[in-house]
Amino acid sequence: MGEIRNFRSGNDEPPPHGPMPRRLAAIIVGDIASYSRLMQADEEGTHVRVKRIERDLIQPSIVEHHGSLVKTTGDGFIAIFDSPVEAVRCSIVIQQNLIGRNASLPKHSRIEYRIGVNLGDVIVEPDDVYGDGVNIATRIEGIAEPGQVYVSGAIYEQIKHKVVCGYESLGDRKVKNITDPVRVYRVLPDADAVGRTRGRRENTLIFLLGITLSVIAAGVLWYLLAQAPGRVSEQAAVPVPTASPAASPSPQPPPREAATQTPQPSPSSASLPPSPAPAPSQSPSQSPSQSATAVREPEMVAIRGGSFAMGSNDDPTERPVHQVTIKPFSIGKYPVTVQEWNECAAAKACGFTAIGKDDAPASNVSWTDARQYAAYLAQATKKTYRLPSEAEWEYAARGGTQTKYWWGDKLQPGVAGCKDCGDLAVEQPAKVGSFRPNPFGLHDMGGGVDQWVEDCWHKTYQGAPGDGSAWSSGDCSAHVLRSGSWKNDSRYVRPSNRDGYDTNVRYPTHGFRVALSP
């Protein structure tokens, strides 16, 4: 993006005397890679596409993560945030959404951003921001690869235990016009990317170990030949590599390019149903019949159905309160667990391997991922597994009650897994079933992990169906989340609470549970 440019509005009057307003802020600087080439190839088309991305993706993402867009610069943008965590989350969302937008385009036509994030004390004006904190963010963005997020050490120290993703240290970098070197990290928001990077390093170590063993073996062979000259003719008949086969290095394939790239978002929802589930890979101890039938089904609870008042007046998104009739259905007693998800991943029907204990809820799941799991389960069991509708989820979460929480109108400690719900570590969600069930016998219908439902996101209930079915019309680039997570406060665990999130983007607190039609 070059040097930070100062933009003045209207006249050239000097600024007022006195100290300039300063604040500590997390600064995002984004810049389009190969912008000049794109403009030369299609000036008007590129301009229109960039403005659309700014309007539809960058600005809403910044607002959603409680930041402020300072300015756009033609080929980039600058934004500031009070929270380093929200700044990094916003950066991840922007990059993963851009991957989805670029998926169908040829590589030379893709609009890809480099993003740098830094924490610093800055001078803030109505239409610009100044200071070394901005300059460092700009320099970090300048060394970032297209489609990736690089952060400074100052940001890393603030987020390393708060944003569930991987980080690859790139060491100290000397950047232009900054006296001290800057520690830089690459953000790897998908657990799979961490594993792939680690696997690449392990392969390199194995390769080097093989070379070392080969050199040692060659030295031993030379020593034996030197000590027994009379046996040279015999030694010549022995194959040269006397080291064991395991010690000799096998040719290593080149590391996968994906290992250093920002993880891909889940596949577009248009490619989902019917989602083919390839045959599970067989271990040596399994017979074909065992591997074909060993499918772990979530424990389900039958819900009789009925009518209830959906929504509340606590938030504009939960209005208007309206009567909904629910047909009988079944819903998971718990959110889908890591073990259940990973069986789908092992069958090559789910897009990544979940991390965590087997009985923890699966997380970092996009809506599209959740649909893939339900489709896998439906095909493997020949049952009508799916995601619950938003109305079904709220009906089940209320458990026949109409109070603020299913247990009453006041928060009680130790009833749900949220940030202020009691003495609960907030580094990860508790295992499923850690809290007592609601009146319908369902666990974790509030707190734990956010839970995807089938419905497209709408800002209010105006026009929502009254028969309990999923609301699938309108703009479905975002879908509805329920429950709140272990990272949220108690406002989010209310049965009526609702939120929307990008359909194809994975996020560390997002999980789901399945439903089953009769």
Long-range contacts (C-beta under 8 A, 24 or more apart in sequence): 1-29, 1-31, 1-73, 1-75, 1-76, 1-138, 1-141, 1-142, 4-130, 4-134, 4-135, 4-138, 5-73, 6-128, 6-130, 7-71, 7-127, 7-128, 9-127, 20-123, 20-124, 20-125, 21-123, 21-124, 21-125, 22-121, 22-122, 22-123, 22-124, 22-131, 23-121, 23-122, 23-124, 24-119, 24-120, 24-121, 24-122, 25-80, 25-81, 25-82, 25-119, 25-120, 25-122, 25-124, 25-129, 25-133, 26-80, 26-81, 26-82, 26-83, 26-84, 26-86, 26-87, 26-88, 26-117, 26-118, 26-119, 26-155, 26-158, 27-78, 27-79, 27-80, 27-81, 27-87, 27-117, 27-118, 27-119, 27-120, 27-122, 27-129, 27-133, 27-134, 27-137, 28-62, 28-67, 28-77, 28-78, 28-79, 28-80, 28-81, 28-87, 28-90, 28-91, 28-115, 28-116, 28-117, 28-137, 29-76, 29-77, 29-78, 29-115, 29-116, 29-117, 29-118, 29-134, 29-137, 29-138, 29-140, 29-141, 30-58, 30-76, 30-77, 30-78, 30-79, 30-91, 30-94, 30-113, 30-114, 30-115, 30-141, 31-75, 31-76, 31-113, 31-114, 31-141, 31-142, 32-75, 32-76, 32-111, 32-112, 32-113, 33-112, 33-113, 33-114, 33-146, 34-112, 34-146, 35-74, 35-75, 38-109, 38-111, 41-108, 41-109, 46-111, 49-111, 50-74, 50-75, 50-111, 53-98, 53-101, 53-111, 57-94, 57-97, 57-98, 57-101, 58-94, 61-90, 61-93, 61-94, 61-97, 62-90, 64-90, 64-93, 65-89, 65-90, 65-93, 70-127, 70-128, 70-129, 71-127, 71-128, 76-113, 76-141, 78-129, 78-134, 78-137, 80-122, 80-124, 80-129, 84-117, 84-119, 84-155, 84-158, 84-159, 85-158, 85-159, 85-162, 85-163, 87-117, 87-155, 88-117, 88-149, 88-151, 88-155, 88-159, 88-163, 88-187, 89-163, 89-507, 91-115, 91-117, 91-149, 91-187, 92-149, 92-165, 92-187, 92-189, 92-505, 93-502, 93-505, 93-507, 95-147, 95-148, 95-149, 95-262, 96-189, 96-262, 96-263, 96-264, 96-265, 96-502, 96-504, 96-505, 96-506, 97-265, 97-502, 97-504, 97-505, 98-147, 99-147, 99-262, 99-264, 99-265, 100-265, 100-268, 100-504, 100-505, 103-268, 112-146, 112-147, 113-146, 113-147, 114-141, 114-142, 114-144, 114-145, 114-146, 114-147, 114-148, 114-150, 115-141, 115-144, 115-148, 115-149, 115-150, 116-140, 116-141, 116-142, 116-143, 116-144, 116-149, 116-150, 116-151, 116-152, 117-149, 117-150, 117-151, 117-152, 117-155, 118-151, 118-152, 118-154, 118-155, 119-152, 119-154, 119-155, 119-158, 120-154, 132-178, 135-177, 135-178, 136-175, 136-178, 136-182, 139-173, 139-175, 139-176, 139-178, 139-182, 140-173, 140-175, 140-182, 140-184, 142-175, 143-173, 143-175, 143-184, 144-186, 145-260, 145-261, 147-261, 147-262, 148-186, 148-187, 148-261, 148-262, 149-186, 149-187, 149-189, 149-262, 150-184, 150-185, 150-186, 150-187, 151-184, 151-185, 151-187, 152-182, 152-183, 152-184, 152-185, 153-182, 153-183, 153-184, 153-185, 155-185, 156-183, 156-185, 161-427, 163-508, 164-363, 164-364, 164-428, 164-508, 164-509, 165-189, 165-190, 165-191, 165-194, 165-508, 166-190, 166-191, 166-193, 166-194, 166-197, 168-197, 186-260, 187-262, 188-262, 188-263, 189-262, 189-263, 189-506, 190-263, 190-264, 190-352, 190-364, 190-506, 191-352, 191-353, 191-354, 191-355, 191-364, 192-263, 192-352, 192-353, 193-258, 193-259, 193-261, 193-262, 193-263, 195-353, 196-256, 196-258, 196-259, 197-259, 197-260, 199-259, 200-255, 200-256, 200-259, 203-252, 203-255, 204-252, 204-255, 206-252, 207-249, 207-252, 210-247, 210-248, 210-249, 210-250, 211-249, 213-243, 213-247, 213-248, 213-249, 214-241, 214-243, 214-247, 214-248, 214-249, 216-243, 217-241, 217-242, 217-243, 217-247, 217-248, 263-506, 265-366, 265-368, 265-504, 265-505, 265-506, 266-351, 266-366, 266-368, 266-369, 266-372, 266-504, 266-506, 267-351, 267-368, 267-372, 267-504, 268-368, 268-504, 269-367, 269-368, 269-371, 269-476, 269-503, 269-504, 272-368, 272-371, 272-372, 272-375, 273-371, 273-375, 274-375, 274-379, 275-349, 275-371, 275-372, 275-375, 275-376, 275-379, 276-349, 276-379, 277-344, 277-347, 277-348, 277-349, 277-375, 277-376, 277-379, 277-380, 278-347, 278-348, 278-349, 279-347, 280-343, 280-346, 280-347, 280-348, 281-346, 281-347, 281-348, 295-343, 295-377, 295-380, 295-381, 296-339, 296-340, 296-343, 297-377, 297-381, 297-383, 298-332, 298-333, 298-334, 298-336, 298-337, 298-340, 298-377, 298-513, 298-514, 299-332, 299-333, 299-334, 300-330, 300-331, 300-332, 300-333, 300-514, 300-516, 301-330, 301-331, 301-332, 301-333, 301-440, 301-441, 301-442, 302-328, 302-329, 302-330, 303-328, 303-329, 303-330, 303-331, 303-392, 303-395, 303-396, 303-440, 304-328, 305-329, 305-468, 306-395, 308-394, 308-395, 308-398, 308-402, 309-402, 310-391, 310-394, 310-395, 310-461, 310-464, 310-496, 311-461, 311-496, 312-404, 312-494, 312-496, 314-404, 314-494, 314-496, 315-496, 315-497, 316-459, 316-460, 317-459, 317-460, 317-498, 317-499, 318-461, 318-496, 318-497, 318-498, 319-460, 319-461, 320-460, 320-461, 320-462, 321-461, 322-461, 322-464, 322-466, 323-466, 324-391, 324-395, 324-465, 324-466, 324-467, 324-468, 325-466, 325-467, 325-468, 326-391, 326-392, 326-395, 326-468, 327-467, 327-468, 328-518, 329-388, 329-392, 329-515, 329-516, 329-517, 329-518, 330-515, 330-516, 330-518, 331-388, 331-392, 331-393, 331-396, 331-442, 331-513, 331-514, 331-515, 331-516, 332-513, 332-514, 332-515, 333-433, 333-437, 333-441, 333-442, 333-443, 334-361, 334-432, 334-433, 334-443, 334-444, 334-513, 335-361, 335-362, 335-432, 335-444, 335-448, 335-449, 335-451, 335-511, 335-512, 335-513, 336-361, 336-362, 336-370, 336-373, 336-511, 336-512, 336-513, 336-514, 337-361, 337-362, 337-432, 338-362, 341-365, 341-373, 344-372, 344-373, 344-376, 344-377, 347-376, 347-380, 349-373, 349-375, 349-376, 350-376, 356-428, 357-431, 359-431, 359-432, 359-433, 360-428, 360-429, 360-430, 360-431, 360-432, 361-429, 361-431, 361-432, 361-444, 361-448, 361-449, 361-511, 362-449, 362-511, 362-512, 363-429, 363-449, 363-508, 363-509, 363-510, 363-511, 364-506, 364-507, 364-508, 364-510, 365-452, 365-506, 365-510, 365-511, 365-512, 366-502, 366-503, 366-504, 366-505, 366-506, 366-507, 366-510, 367-452, 367-479, 367-501, 367-503, 367-504, 368-503, 368-504, 369-506, 370-452, 370-512, 373-512, 373-514, 374-514, 377-514, 383-516, 384-516, 384-517, 385-514, 385-515, 385-516, 386-454, 386-514, 386-515, 386-516, 386-517, 387-452, 387-453, 387-454, 387-470, 387-512, 387-514, 387-515, 388-453, 388-454, 388-513, 388-514, 388-515, 389-453, 389-454, 389-455, 389-468, 389-469, 389-470, 389-471, 389-515, 390-453, 390-454, 390-455, 390-470, 390-471, 390-480, 390-482, 390-498, 391-464, 391-465, 391-468, 391-469, 392-453, 392-468, 392-515, 393-445, 393-451, 393-453, 393-482, 394-482, 394-495, 394-496, 395-468, 396-440, 396-442, 396-445, 397-438, 397-442, 397-445, 397-446, 397-482, 397-483, 397-495, 398-438, 398-495, 399-438, 399-439, 399-440, 399-442, 399-445, 400-439, 400-440, 401-439, 404-494, 405-446, 405-493, 405-494, 405-495, 406-438, 406-439, 406-445, 406-446, 406-495, 407-438, 411-490, 416-444, 416-446, 416-447, 416-448, 416-490, 416-493, 417-444, 417-447, 417-448, 417-486, 418-446, 418-447, 418-484, 418-485, 418-486, 418-488, 418-489, 418-490, 418-492, 418-493, 419-486, 419-487, 419-488, 419-489, 419-490, 420-489, 420-490, 421-447, 421-490, 421-493, 424-486, 426-486, 426-487, 428-486, 429-485, 429-486, 429-509, 429-511, 430-486, 444-483, 445-483, 445-495, 446-483, 446-484, 446-492, 446-493, 446-494, 446-495, 447-483, 447-484, 447-485, 447-486, 447-488, 447-492, 447-493, 448-483, 448-485, 448-486, 448-511, 449-483, 449-485, 449-486, 449-509, 449-510, 449-511, 449-512, 450-481, 450-482, 450-483, 450-484, 450-485, 450-488, 450-499, 450-501, 450-507, 450-509, 450-510, 450-511, 451-481, 451-482, 451-483, 451-510, 451-511, 451-512, 451-513, 452-479, 452-480, 452-481, 452-510, 452-511, 452-512, 453-479, 453-480, 453-481, 453-482, 454-479, 455-479, 455-480, 456-480, 457-500, 457-501, 459-500, 476-503, 477-502, 477-503, 478-502, 478-503, 479-503, 481-510, 485-509, 485-510
